[in-house]
Amino acid sequence: MCDTGKESRGNNKQPGGKAQRAERNKRMEKMQMKTPLVEMDGDEMTRILWKMIKEELLLPYIDLKTEYYDLGLAHRNETDDKVTMDSALAARKYGVAVKCATITPNAARMEEYHLKEMWKSPNGTIRAALDGTVFRTPIVVKGIEPCVRNWEKPITLARHAYGDVYKNTEIVVDRPGKAELVFTGEDGSETRETIHTFTGPGILQGIHNTDQSIRSFAKACFTYALDTKQELWFATKDTISKKYDHTFKDVFQEIYDAEYKEAFEEAGISYFYTLIDDAVARVMKAKGGFIWACKNYDGDVMSDMVSSAFGSLAMMTSVLVSPDGIFEYEAAHGTVQRHYYKHLAGEETSTNSVATIFAWTGALKKRGELDGIPALVSFADRLELATIRTIESGRMTKDLALITSLKDVQVKNSEEFIKEIRKTLETL
């Protein structure tokens, strides 16, 4: 890529002709950005990798402009989680964001971080604010074969990014009594349904969704399928959830018939609905190359299953797309807690940073496309290619080395792997 070092004073002659020297000098200049990316920093080992990626793979080549938000759990706690909503509003302002993996606290995290309260998932907060759909696709490289032998092409998971258990309300029942679901209209009228009559302790959970969000989800899926020329599946459990899940099914079918059916037929692709359990059975026998749309929780679980079966949780792209044309790129995996504790203890780690790198490249490409900066798009493409070629050359992290079919593999630690990618990038 660029050579950021200084030339020797004792040798003013550069190899190659005038055109080559001019190109080399041009490439030594950092690429300029017009509009900032919204940068959402995160937690634990992914936060460590985030810093390494910026220092080794981005800052030497780009005059990187970002509006920075620290979504690390400690800072979220300090701000009463206001920083999370602030970052979502910034994404609305600038149109493109890139996010590091973050902690969604449980009881153990409450104690570890001395939290004021058990803050909600930052991903859930941002997704709700942007009303987006998450598209996740495995990163395929030679030498990392899918566990499912018949999968020949990537399977893209389209995950609804609003509501359900991620915006739930919960009650711990500590005595006998009747639980009711009550809706009070603005006119004061009430609709009541008995949920359960408790004879002893138990638990309750209330979830919701909106027609507007479901419609945005459906349109995003149909549009993405047309853009990528891929078949679209949608799956819920309407046979059991005859109102909640059935509404999803009906909205998808209504929008497809009214707005997308003709375009799908012209493109030679199809849409069909199936039950979620049937979809799981079908996907295991499929060849891939399609989009599988799921409700929020189903998409969370199934994207991890698909990414793991294709090789690694750290080998999957993830982008949140809102109906307003806002894009937030992130790694689909967690904060790699176990490696972080090893890092704190001074032990060596070999943590896969590919998904985090691809979050940055996805955001840079989209920023370049929106701002008309082809050099930025080209750089992001080269960085992705450099990452893939590094792995295919046999230089990889331990998680990939354990499953690769390549011979003579060199296992690199977390920092070495990123530096190996930079070496490859310099040759492209």
Stockholm file with secondary structure:
# STOCKHOLM 1.0

chainA/1-428         MCDTGKESRGNNKQPGGKAQRAERNKRMEKMQMKTPLVEMDGDEMTRILWKMIKEELLLPYIDLKTEYYDLGLAHRNETDDKVTMDSALAARKYGVAVKCATITPNAARMEEYHLKEMWKSPNGTIRAALDGTVFRTPIVVKGIEPCVRNWEKPITLARHAYGDVYKNTEIVVDRPGKAELVFTGEDGSETRETIHTFTGPGILQGIHNTDQSIRSFAKACFTYALDTKQELWFATKDTISKKYDHTFKDVFQEIYDAEYKEAFEEAGISYFYTLIDDAVARVMKAKGGFIWACKNYDGDVMSDMVSSAFGSLAMMTSVLVSPDGIFEYEAAHGTVQRHYYKHLAGEETSTNSVATIFAWTGALKKRGELDGIPALVSFADRLELATIRTIESGRMTKDLALITSLKDVQVKNSEEFIKEIRKTLETL
#=GR chainA/1-428 SS CCCCSCCCTTCCCCSSCHHHHHHHHHHHSCEECSSCEEEEECCHHHHHHHHHHIIIIITTTEECCEEEEECCHHHHHHTTTHHHHHHHHHHHHHSEEEECCCCCCCHHHHHHTTCSSCCCCHHHHHHHHHTCEEEEEECCCTTCCCSSTTCCSCCEEEEECSSGGGGCEEEEECSSEEEEEEEECTTSCEEEEEEEEESSCEEEEECCCCHHHHHHHHHHHHHHHHHHTCEEEEEECTTTSTTHHHHHHHHHHHHIIIIIHHHHHHHTCCEEEEEHHHHHHHHHHSCCCEEEEECHHHHHHHHHHHHHHHTCTTSEEEEEECTTSCEEEEESSCCCHHHHHHHHTTCCCCCCCHHHHHHHHHHHHHHHHHHTCHHHHHHHHHHHHHHHHHHHTTEECHHHHTTCCCSSCEECCHHHHHHHHHHHHHHC
#=GC SS_cons         CCCCSCCCTTCCCCSSCHHHHHHHHHHHSCEECSSCEEEEECCHHHHHHHHHHIIIIITTTEECCEEEEECCHHHHHHTTTHHHHHHHHHHHHHSEEEECCCCCCCHHHHHHTTCSSCCCCHHHHHHHHHTCEEEEEECCCTTCCCSSTTCCSCCEEEEECSSGGGGCEEEEECSSEEEEEEEECTTSCEEEEEEEEESSCEEEEECCCCHHHHHHHHHHHHHHHHHHTCEEEEEECTTTSTTHHHHHHHHHHHHIIIIIHHHHHHHTCCEEEEEHHHHHHHHHHSCCCEEEEECHHHHHHHHHHHHHHHTCTTSEEEEEECTTSCEEEEESSCCCHHHHHHHHTTCCCCCCCHHHHHHHHHHHHHHHHHHTCHHHHHHHHHHHHHHHHHHHTTEECHHHHTTCCCSSCEECCHHHHHHHHHHHHHHC
//
